[in-house]
Amino acid sequence: MNDSDIKFTINSGNYEGDTYGFTLASDKGEKAWTVTRLRTPPPSRIKYKIEMAITAREGNIKASGAIEQEKINKILEKLTHVADELEVTLQGLDGEEYLITIDANGIKEGNVMHEKERKPEFVVNVLAWGLHA
């Protein structure tokens, strides 16, 4: 992917066809992206638990807390559109496409303190559930 690590594409509703790209935060030098395959019996449609943290920094450039907070608000607005839909396509960091639904209770604003910096990195933690097609 060019300018983002992950992309959500809305499959239905008022925002059908809209695509939102995001950059993942770094966690100990790794991108904050975890996919866990679950063994849930029918009738559950849940196949994966997908955890990610989206950064408010652009290209890991340090910004003031006010600028990052403004970016967080824009990220939250876009994620609200994604969370409102029952099925969304997520192109993940691994290049795979997942049919997902966002856990609205799993969207949390936070920050990460890095060892070498004094200023925190503002992030949005997102929990998604990968679905059987």
N, C-alpha and C positions, 0 to 999 in steps of 0.2 A: 504494500500500500504506500502511496506517496506521502501525503501530508498527515496521515493519522494511523494509529495502530489498529483501531477497531472501527467498525461502521455498523450502525443500526439502520435497517430499511423497514419502514412501516408498510405492512401488507394490506391494510384495509382502513376504513374509516375516513375521517376528515383530512388526515395527513397521509393518505395512501400514496406510496411512491417517494415520499420524502426520505432522504438519507442524511444521517447525522454522523460525522466522524469525530473521534476523540483520540487524544494521546494519553497513554497509560502512564501512571506515576512509576517512579523507580523505587524498589524496595531492596536494599542491600545490593545494589548493582543490577538487579533483575527487574524486568517489567512486572508490575503487580497484576498478574493474570493467572488464575488457577481454574482448571476444569477437572471436576471429579465425577467419574462415571458412577451412577447409582444403580442399585439392584432393587427396583421397586416393582412389585407384582401388579398386574392389571387389577383394577381399572385405572390405576394411575398412569398418566401420560408422561411423567417426569423421567428423563433419562440421564440428565447431567445437572450438577450444581456448578454454576459458573460465578466465580468471585473476581472482581476487578476493582482497581482504583484509578480514577480519571484525574489527571493533573490539571491545575489551573495555570501552570507555567507554559509558556510557548518556547519550544526548543530548549527547555531547561535553563532559560534565561531568568535570572532573579528579577523579581518585580516587587513593588511595594505591596503590603498587605491589602491596601485599598483596591489596587488594580486586580490582584488575584481574587479578592472577594467579589468584585464585579464580574469576573469571568466565571466564578462559581455560580453566581445567580443565573448567568446565561446557560451554563451547563445544566443546572437544575430545571430550567424552563424546557430545554430540549428533552431531557430525560422524562419530564412529566408527560410530554406527547408520546414518547415511546412506552411508558408504563400504562398509559390509558388504553393501549391496544392489547388484545389477548394473545396475538401471535405476531411476532416480529422476526425478521431475519437478521442475525448477527454474524458479520464476517469477523472472525476472531483473530487474535495475534498469531495463531498457528496457521492462518490461511483457510481454515475450515469455515463452512457456513453452518450455523445452528438455527433451528426454529426455536425461538425462546419466548418466554414471558418474563417481564421484570417484576420482582417482588417489591411492591411499593413501600413496604416496611423495611426493605433492605437498602434503600437509598439513604446514605448518611454522609453528612458533611464532616470533614475532619482535617487534620494536618499531620504531617510527618516531619519529625526533626531528624536532620542528617548530621552525622558526627562532625563533619568539617565545617558546617555552616551554623550561623546564629539564627537566621530567619527560617521559619518553618515553610514547608511546601504545602499549600492548600490543595486538598483532594476531595473528591466525591467517591465514596465507596458504594459499589453497586453489586447487588445479588440478583442473579438471573437463574431461571430454571430452563434447561434445555429440554425440549419436548420430543417425543416420538412423533414422526410425521404421519 
